[in-house]
C-alpha cells in the first residue's frame, strides 16, 4: 500500500473524519442537550444502510465487476448506481421513517400540520 499522493490524502481525510466524529457529536450535543448515545441511536438506521451498501458494493466489485474487467469509469458508474439503489432498497424494506418522510415530501403532503 503506497501512502503517498492521492491515496495518502484520502486515507488521512478519512481517518481525521472518523477520529473527530465523537468529539464533534459531544460538543454539538452539549449545546442542545442531546447525549452521544441518543445521536448514535438516531443515526443507527443510516449506519446500517451505509454498512450494508458498502458490503454489497464490495461483493459486487469482487465477484462480478473485477472478473469482467470493465474500465474504471464504468466501474464507478455501475457501483455508484448500485450503491444508491441498494441503500434506498434497504431503507424501504426495513420501513425506516426517513424513507416514509421523503415519500411524503415528494408528494407534498402536510408534515406536522405545515404545508411543505
Residue frames relative to the residue before (quaternion, step in Angstrom):
aa qw qx qy qz dx dy dz
X 1.0000 0.0000 0.0000 0.0000 0.00 0.00 0.00
X 0.2298 -0.7743 0.5799 0.1067 3.53 -0.68 1.12
X 0.2133 -0.8249 0.5156 0.0909 3.59 -0.61 1.12
X 0.5404 0.6081 -0.4179 0.4044 3.59 1.19 0.25
X 0.7777 0.3790 -0.2452 0.4376 3.54 -1.29 0.20
X 0.8464 -0.1831 0.1474 0.4779 3.51 -1.21 -0.69
X 0.6384 0.5281 -0.3356 0.4482 3.61 0.94 -0.82
X 0.6533 0.5116 -0.3113 0.4632 3.58 0.95 -0.84
X 0.6422 0.5241 -0.3134 0.4634 3.56 1.02 -0.83
X 0.6588 0.5051 -0.3044 0.4671 3.58 0.92 -0.90
X 0.6585 0.4985 -0.3103 0.4708 3.60 0.92 -0.87
X 0.6522 0.5178 -0.3181 0.4531 3.60 0.94 -0.85
X 0.6713 0.4843 -0.3044 0.4713 3.60 0.91 -0.86
X 0.6386 0.5212 -0.3305 0.4597 3.59 0.99 -0.78
X 0.6699 0.4910 -0.2973 0.4709 3.58 0.90 -0.89
X 0.6442 0.5156 -0.3257 0.4617 3.58 0.95 -0.83
X 0.6538 0.5164 -0.3110 0.4574 3.59 0.96 -0.82
X 0.6684 0.4949 -0.2944 0.4709 3.55 0.96 -0.89
X 0.7019 0.4843 -0.2751 0.4440 3.58 0.86 -0.95
X 0.7232 0.4249 -0.2585 0.4792 3.62 1.08 -0.55
X 0.4394 0.7227 -0.4521 0.2834 3.60 1.22 -0.11
X 0.7214 0.4443 -0.2759 0.4540 3.61 0.64 -1.03
X 0.6514 0.4786 -0.3517 0.4722 3.68 0.86 -0.70
X 0.6368 0.5170 -0.3316 0.4661 3.60 1.01 -0.73
X 0.6347 0.5155 -0.3261 0.4744 3.58 0.98 -0.83
X 0.6525 0.5293 -0.3178 0.4395 3.57 0.92 -0.92
X 0.6993 0.4729 -0.2807 0.4566 3.58 0.80 -1.01
X 0.6629 0.4863 -0.3101 0.4773 3.59 0.95 -0.82
X 0.6699 0.5086 -0.2946 0.4536 3.57 0.94 -0.88
X 0.6057 0.5618 -0.3449 0.4455 3.56 1.08 -0.71
X 0.6555 0.5236 -0.3066 0.4495 3.59 1.02 -0.80
X 0.7931 0.2754 -0.1394 0.5251 3.59 0.99 -0.78
X 0.4608 -0.7276 0.4029 0.3098 3.56 1.36 0.29
X 0.4658 0.6061 -0.4893 0.4198 3.55 0.79 1.13
X 0.3983 -0.7376 0.4905 0.2381 3.58 -0.81 0.97
X 0.6393 -0.5161 0.4036 0.4027 3.55 -1.29 0.40
X 0.6370 0.5334 -0.3348 0.4446 3.60 0.98 -0.79
X 0.6396 0.5086 -0.3300 0.4726 3.60 1.00 -0.75
X 0.6443 0.5130 -0.3258 0.4644 3.58 0.99 -0.80
X 0.6686 0.4947 -0.3009 0.4665 3.57 0.90 -0.91
X 0.6264 0.5280 -0.3336 0.4665 3.58 1.06 -0.74
X 0.6729 0.4904 -0.2950 0.4687 3.58 0.97 -0.82
X 0.7151 0.4279 -0.2470 0.4945 3.58 1.13 -0.61
X 0.4343 0.7413 -0.4434 0.2556 3.60 1.23 -0.20
X 0.6236 0.5341 -0.3523 0.4491 3.62 1.01 -0.69
X 0.6632 0.4905 -0.3015 0.4782 3.58 0.95 -0.87
X 0.6365 0.5168 -0.3302 0.4677 3.61 1.00 -0.78
X 0.6418 0.5232 -0.3205 0.4600 3.59 0.99 -0.85
X 0.6717 0.4886 -0.2967 0.4713 3.59 0.89 -0.94
X 0.6698 0.5022 -0.3021 0.4560 3.59 0.91 -0.89
X 0.6599 0.5006 -0.3071 0.4686 3.60 0.97 -0.80
X 0.6501 0.5020 -0.3065 0.4810 3.56 1.01 -0.83
X 0.6321 0.5260 -0.3235 0.4681 3.57 1.03 -0.82
X 0.6561 0.5099 -0.3130 0.4599 3.60 0.90 -0.90
X 0.6533 0.5027 -0.3141 0.4710 3.58 0.95 -0.86
X 0.6550 0.5187 -0.3085 0.4547 3.59 0.96 -0.84
X 0.6529 0.5070 -0.3063 0.4721 3.56 1.00 -0.84
X 0.6452 0.5138 -0.3244 0.4631 3.60 0.94 -0.84
X 0.6621 0.4973 -0.3080 0.4685 3.57 0.93 -0.88
X 0.6600 0.5046 -0.3102 0.4620 3.60 0.87 -0.91
X 0.6799 0.4923 -0.2947 0.4566 3.57 0.87 -0.93
X 0.6970 0.4964 -0.2796 0.4355 3.57 0.86 -0.96
X 0.8195 0.3160 -0.1374 0.4579 3.56 0.75 -1.03
X 0.7722 0.3122 -0.1898 0.5198 3.61 1.15 -0.36
X 0.7400 0.4357 -0.2483 0.4483 3.59 0.65 -1.10
X 0.6918 0.4904 -0.2975 0.4386 3.62 0.74 -0.99
X 0.6704 0.4869 -0.3369 0.4472 3.67 0.84 -0.78
X 0.6273 0.5308 -0.3438 0.4545 3.61 1.09 -0.59
X 0.2962 -0.7970 0.4782 0.2200 3.58 1.06 -0.73
X 0.2052 0.7932 -0.5429 0.1845 3.58 0.89 0.90
X 0.6024 -0.5503 0.4277 0.3889 3.57 -1.25 0.35
X 0.6563 -0.5325 0.3580 0.3970 3.62 -1.17 0.49
X 0.6266 0.5364 -0.3494 0.4445 3.61 1.02 -0.71
X 0.6761 0.4671 -0.2966 0.4865 3.60 0.91 -0.85
X 0.5813 0.5615 -0.3666 0.4609 3.60 1.09 -0.67
X 0.6731 0.5045 -0.2910 0.4558 3.58 0.85 -1.01
X 0.6734 0.4987 -0.2985 0.4568 3.58 0.86 -0.94
X 0.6925 0.4782 -0.2818 0.4608 3.59 0.79 -1.02
X 0.7064 0.4627 -0.2789 0.4574 3.59 0.80 -0.96
X 0.6226 0.5325 -0.3465 0.4569 3.62 1.06 -0.64
X 0.6703 0.4827 -0.2972 0.4789 3.57 0.88 -0.92
X 0.6551 0.5112 -0.3090 0.4627 3.57 0.93 -0.90
X 0.6639 0.5185 -0.3064 0.4433 3.59 0.91 -0.92
X 0.6679 0.4889 -0.3039 0.4719 3.59 0.89 -0.91
X 0.6598 0.5049 -0.3088 0.4630 3.58 0.93 -0.89
X 0.6589 0.5100 -0.3086 0.4588 3.59 0.95 -0.85
X 0.6212 0.5492 -0.3337 0.4485 3.58 0.99 -0.86
X 0.7251 0.4283 -0.2516 0.4769 3.59 0.77 -1.01
X 0.5990 0.5535 -0.3575 0.4550 3.59 1.10 -0.63
X 0.6660 0.4894 -0.3036 0.4741 3.60 0.89 -0.90
X 0.6545 0.5039 -0.3135 0.4684 3.59 0.93 -0.87
X 0.6558 0.5048 -0.3057 0.4709 3.60 1.04 -0.77
X 0.6572 0.5204 -0.3108 0.4479 3.60 0.89 -0.93
X 0.7430 0.3857 -0.2177 0.5019 3.59 0.93 -0.89
X 0.3846 -0.7706 0.4393 0.2555 3.57 1.35 0.16
X 0.1219 0.8023 -0.5689 0.1332 3.55 0.84 0.98
X 0.6084 -0.6157 0.3805 0.3255 3.52 -1.02 0.93
X 0.6212 0.5754 -0.3425 0.4071 3.58 1.03 -0.75
X 0.6382 0.5111 -0.3288 0.4727 3.58 1.04 -0.72
X 0.6399 0.5117 -0.3276 0.4705 3.58 0.97 -0.79
X 0.6451 0.5158 -0.3103 0.4706 3.58 1.00 -0.83
X 0.6493 0.5133 -0.3175 0.4628 3.60 0.95 -0.85
X 0.6406 0.5126 -0.3302 0.4668 3.60 0.99 -0.79
X 0.6609 0.4977 -0.3115 0.4674 3.57 0.96 -0.81
X 0.6432 0.5160 -0.3248 0.4633 3.57 1.01 -0.77
X 0.6585 0.5055 -0.3115 0.4623 3.57 0.98 -0.81
X 0.6863 0.4402 -0.2726 0.5109 3.57 1.15 -0.61
X 0.3713 -0.7611 0.4465 0.2890 3.59 1.37 -0.08
X 0.2530 0.7581 -0.5479 0.2470 3.55 0.96 0.93
X 0.5874 -0.5492 0.4482 0.3904 3.54 -1.29 0.27
X 0.0837 -0.7688 0.6335 0.0263 3.52 -1.04 0.89
X 0.8295 -0.0604 -0.0282 0.5545 3.56 -0.64 1.18
X 0.6566 -0.5569 0.2868 0.4201 3.56 0.97 0.97
X 0.6014 0.4976 -0.3807 0.4958 3.58 1.15 0.58
X 0.3856 -0.7160 0.5338 0.2317 3.57 -0.81 0.98
X 0.1625 -0.7947 0.5794 0.0791 3.60 -0.74 1.02
